[in-house]
Amino acid sequence: MSWLDSIGLWWRGLGRRDLARVEAVPVGKPADGLTQLPYGPMGANDRDYSDMQSQYTDALDAWRKNPQARRIIDITTDHVLGDGFRPVASGQLGRFLDQFWRHRQNHMDMRLPAIVDELSRAGDVFLVLFRNPQDGMSYVRPIPKSQIVKIEVADNDWETEVAYHERRGPGEEPKVWLSPMHPDAGAADAVMCHYAINRPVGALWGEGDLATITPWLLRYSRMLEDRVRLNWAARVFYWFVRVPKAAVAATRAKYANNPPSPGAIIVHDDSEEWDMRTPNLSASDAANDLQAIRMMIAVGAGQPPHWHGDSMDVNLATATAMERAAVRHLKRRQQQVADMVIDLCHIAYSRAQAVGAARRIPNRDAITISLPDLSRDDNVMLAQAGGELAAAFNGLTAAVGSGSRSLKERALRLFFQFIAEPIDDKDIDGILDELDEAREAMQAITPAPDADNGDEEETEESEPDDALSAVGRIWRNGNGA
């Protein structure tokens, strides 16, 4: 091949190389081939986005693998929801809520525990309401926190969330869900609702109940795994054979290739002394360390240790006292979940009313939820308090039946203060005015006593009893009339 042919081949190769040329595009520039996720805006006190999502992933992984994490979440959900959790209202609003709650696309009785679980694990729950244009009914679909990459807020109020960005596939732009607070939410086919717990002031995102205890759950699991391995090693033992110095080599050679099998009978003379050695696990020290970690987990969960199966040798009185703080915390969580459910139902009805599927004007205050008891002991205590309250009420009617009005006002105020039901001056004046009216009405219908005919007096006096109001009878009984 001549040198001219070589130059021609080189030239053709250079041309092909030019066709296959690749230019590197700096990251962040257009056409860099990467999907730019719009992280932010984040609140002033929010965690870094990657740390927040890592925390959520760790909590979800712990819930799936660690029985203590699973139990902590289950206990919270079981106490919050109790035997039933359903919103009610009157009229058309109540009928819509019943249909919304029971609809086969919702099954809220079955779906609500999973939503509360996610709220406790993640600290945030994102619920999408898809509206059926035919009947205005909304269908609830949760979206994991890990799929939300951005929360948009109003320009003039960072607490008013207007839109959410959901992560899509590689190379795809995030999907934008409008919040019910967005100006265009009424015409949207679906809106997203965001509810958060454990949210610091100045933060848009919440934090799950497992956030502070996940590291301790991992430490406890590792220590238990180490104890399992050591317990396996405890079954391994060594024979120490003491023989005269001159017989050491012969004895070692004797048992090197033929060690004693388990259960074997070994016969030796006085020149050999056999001793079995096993590993020292220091179990007592490990028990204290494991209990200290369990206490840290219980404190972080806000639940007493005996709820997790750790009795700690406490009596009933101590266990009852330990539950008080936990019940207060669960009561607050129960109110948060109730507010979430009421808000969700109000939004669903408002969207139905926007398309003409309902006529009544939406009223959030008309939706109520009867919260279930956190403890069965509450019923016993309420029954006892009811009996004592009835007895105290009889004494109260006697105290306010006569005498100074200022004294009556003080007695009423103290009574309601003692039963933890504060009352304002307007209500006190209303009660006293009603008692005065009842007294005047009773005196008007009660005939004057007739000294000549006591029997007729008793007959005539007993007749108007049915005409007395309930307040009048209470006043008369309290005054001994």
Number of C-alpha atoms within 10 A of each C-alpha: 5 6 8 9 10 11 11 11 12 12 12 12 12 12 12 11 11 10 9 9 8 8 6 6 11 10 11 11 9 9 10 12 13 13 15 13 15 13 14 14 14 19 17 11 13 19 17 13 15 10 11 19 18 13 21 23 16 19 26 20 13 20 20 11 11 16 12 18 23 18 14 22 21 18 15 23 23 14 18 27 21 15 11 12 20 19 17 19 18 12 9 12 21 15 13 21 23 15 13 21 19 14 14 10 13 17 15 19 14 10 14 18 17 15 20 24 20 21 24 27 27 30 23 25 24 20 19 21 21 19 20 15 14 10 12 20 22 25 21 20 15 16 14 14 21 14 14 19 20 21 23 20 20 13 10 7 8 16 14 15 20 23 23 23 21 20 18 15 8 10 10 12 15 21 13 17 20 24 25 23 17 17 10 12 18 18 11 15 14 20 28 23 23 20 18 20 19 16 16 14 10 13 16 26 25 21 23 23 23 28 19 17 19 22 15 16 21 14 14 19 15 12 16 14 12 12 15 12 11 15 14 10 14 14 9 11 11 10 13 12 14 14 16 10 7 8 12 13 10 11 15 12 10 11 10 10 8 8 11 12 8 6 6 8 8 8 6 9 6 6 10 14 13 11 9 9 11 12 13 9 13 8 11 8 9 14 10 11 14 16 15 13 17 19 16 17 26 20 15 16 20 19 23 22 21 15 14 16 9 14 12 10 9 11 9 9 8 10 17 11 11 15 17 13 13 16 17 13 14 20 17 12 20 23 14 15 22 21 15 16 19 21 17 20 22 20 19 25 25 22 30 24 17 15 17 14 17 18 12 13 11 19 12 16 10 13 19 16 16 11 18 16 16 19 11 9 9 11 12 11 10 12 11 11 13 12 11 11 16 11 11 12 15 14 12 17 21 16 18 23 21 16 9 10 13 10 13 20 17 12 16 22 18 14 18 13 12 9 10 9 9 11 14 9 11 8 12 15 15 11 16 17 12 13 20 17 14 21 19 12 15 20 12 10 14 14 12 11 13 11 9 8 9 11 11 13 15 12 10 15 15 11 11 13 14 9 12 16 13 11 17 22 18 19 24 18 14 19 14 9 7
